[in-house]
Amino acid sequence: MENEKHEVIVVDNFFTGSKDNLKKWIGHPRFELIRHDVTEPLLVEVDQIYHLACPASPIFYKYNPVKTIKTNVIGTLNMLGLAKRVGARILLTSTSEVYGDPLQHPQTEEYWGNVNPIGVRSCYDEGKRVAETLMFDYHRQHGLEIRIARIFNTYGPRMNIDDGRVVSNFIAQAIRGEPLTVQAPGTQTRSFCYVSDMVDGLIRLMEGDNTGPINIGNPGEFTMMELAETVKELINPDVPVRIVENTPDDPRQRKPDITKAKNLLGWEPKVVLRDGLPLMEEDFRQRLAVPKNFIFTFITFKFLNLIKKNINIFKMKDIFFNA
Ligand SMILES: O=C(O)[C@H]1O[C@H](OP(=O)(O)OP(=O)(O)OC[C@H]2O[C@@H](n3ccc(=O)[nH]c3=O)[C@H](O)[C@@H]2O)[C@H](O)[C@@H](O)[C@@H]1O
């Protein structure tokens, strides 16, 4: 936070980020934390609005789909109403999910997408599409200064450990010594952007002259199986990969074309996946209280347990056979 800026952060009960990170700002004279649901009107005086509200992990946004739609539609209307009243510039974090299961690869901003309007993911992807429409309608009708970022899969330290998205799942599983759950078929691809690159991209978009939409993401593309192998190699080579059932409408491929971000914002990501994963691992280990050498202890513990179980089985066998 820069000294001359006053920052207001609004969170609600849906907030799944790390609350510890906010704690250090509480009490700072230029910081205000407000608990508020964006589906209700908000009265504050601000110059810029980063409208990030909405659960982003599929398991969270599908948990209460009607609320997800409300957050994207009513929440965005409220934030636009606020921006209009106080003359603030507003940035919406939209998503690569507006491209649905894309038939164009990589995805440019001009692509209109391939979205199932009645599927279980629609509350989020159609919700964000309406949010983009509302942004442009307020821009055209009321001259509002708008910015739209289409975020591609972002990861990094301080993610909720139980967020449910693939990177945090694999890292937590590798640290805990559990199988990495690759959802079938495992050939689906994603492009993962490290959080500091993302934040840099969003600030550049807000401060620049372009409305967007602009893709902000890392074009490095990986299959989920490749991601699992990379996590294994970097974090815990002993964990197995387990293929599990997938959820409906999972996009088969996703990779941003970032030509616009490069040309209009002078932005491109700096952190490659292999450098970003260990930074996230460090933070996850601290929060899970599993130091690096714990893996050895854990394996020994599991091994001893197995021996103990077998001893019990041998004992039971003795009881049965001798009965
Ligand atoms: O950033 C984006 O562009 C979008 O990506 C995510 O959607 P998704 O890519 O489906 O996120 P994940 O749940 O992390 O899934 C990624 C892939 O990993 C797979 N996966 C997920 C979890 C897991 O344990 N194992 C696994 O193989 C899924 O089947 C999927 O193919 C989020 O839902 C959106 O909020 C976000 O806008």
PDBQT file of the ligand as one rigid body, heavy atoms in Angstrom, charges set to zero:
ROOT
HETATM    1  O1  LIG A 401      -8.672 -19.057 -14.001  1.00  0.00    +0.000 OA
HETATM    2  C1  LIG A 401      -9.496 -19.434 -14.806  1.00  0.00    +0.000 C 
HETATM    3  O2  LIG A 401      -9.432 -19.170 -15.965  1.00  0.00    +0.000 OA
HETATM    4  C2  LIG A 401     -10.637 -20.199 -14.284  1.00  0.00    +0.000 C 
HETATM    5  O3  LIG A 401     -10.172 -21.432 -13.876  1.00  0.00    +0.000 OA
HETATM    6  C3  LIG A 401     -10.798 -22.164 -12.932  1.00  0.00    +0.000 C 
HETATM    7  O4  LIG A 401     -11.478 -23.232 -13.546  1.00  0.00    +0.000 OA
HETATM    8  P1  LIG A 401     -10.710 -24.578 -13.810  1.00  0.00    +0.000 P 
HETATM    9  O5  LIG A 401      -9.663 -24.378 -14.837  1.00  0.00    +0.000 OA
HETATM   10  O6  LIG A 401     -11.709 -25.635 -14.120  1.00  0.00    +0.000 OA
HETATM   11  O7  LIG A 401     -10.002 -24.827 -12.404  1.00  0.00    +0.000 OA
HETATM   12  P2  LIG A 401      -9.523 -26.129 -11.634  1.00  0.00    +0.000 P 
HETATM   13  O8  LIG A 401     -10.580 -26.563 -10.713  1.00  0.00    +0.000 OA
HETATM   14  O9  LIG A 401      -8.210 -25.788 -11.044  1.00  0.00    +0.000 OA
HETATM   15  O10 LIG A 401      -9.351 -27.248 -12.735  1.00  0.00    +0.000 OA
HETATM   16  C4  LIG A 401      -8.311 -27.251 -13.695  1.00  0.00    +0.000 C 
HETATM   17  C5  LIG A 401      -8.195 -28.641 -14.288  1.00  0.00    +0.000 C 
HETATM   18  O11 LIG A 401      -7.655 -29.475 -13.289  1.00  0.00    +0.000 OA
HETATM   19  C6  LIG A 401      -8.427 -30.625 -13.148  1.00  0.00    +0.000 C 
HETATM   20  N1  LIG A 401      -8.327 -31.033 -11.739  1.00  0.00    +0.000 N 
HETATM   21  C7  LIG A 401      -8.828 -30.266 -10.732  1.00  0.00    +0.000 A 
HETATM   22  C8  LIG A 401      -8.674 -30.646  -9.421  1.00  0.00    +0.000 A 
HETATM   23  C9  LIG A 401      -8.012 -31.841  -9.125  1.00  0.00    +0.000 A 
HETATM   24  O12 LIG A 401      -7.830 -32.260  -7.946  1.00  0.00    +0.000 OA
HETATM   25  N2  LIG A 401      -7.537 -32.581 -10.145  1.00  0.00    +0.000 N 
HETATM   26  C10 LIG A 401      -7.672 -32.201 -11.445  1.00  0.00    +0.000 A 
HETATM   27  O13 LIG A 401      -7.202 -32.928 -12.352  1.00  0.00    +0.000 OA
HETATM   28  C11 LIG A 401      -9.831 -30.272 -13.618  1.00  0.00    +0.000 C 
HETATM   29  O14 LIG A 401     -10.503 -31.398 -14.145  1.00  0.00    +0.000 OA
HETATM   30  C12 LIG A 401      -9.518 -29.249 -14.705  1.00  0.00    +0.000 C 
HETATM   31  O15 LIG A 401      -9.334 -29.913 -15.925  1.00  0.00    +0.000 OA
HETATM   32  C13 LIG A 401     -11.742 -21.427 -12.021  1.00  0.00    +0.000 C 
HETATM   33  O16 LIG A 401     -12.926 -22.080 -11.930  1.00  0.00    +0.000 OA
HETATM   34  C14 LIG A 401     -12.167 -20.107 -12.466  1.00  0.00    +0.000 C 
HETATM   35  O17 LIG A 401     -12.496 -19.323 -11.367  1.00  0.00    +0.000 OA
HETATM   36  C15 LIG A 401     -11.193 -19.374 -13.207  1.00  0.00    +0.000 C 
HETATM   37  O18 LIG A 401     -11.811 -18.260 -13.753  1.00  0.00    +0.000 OA
ENDROOT
TORSDOF 0
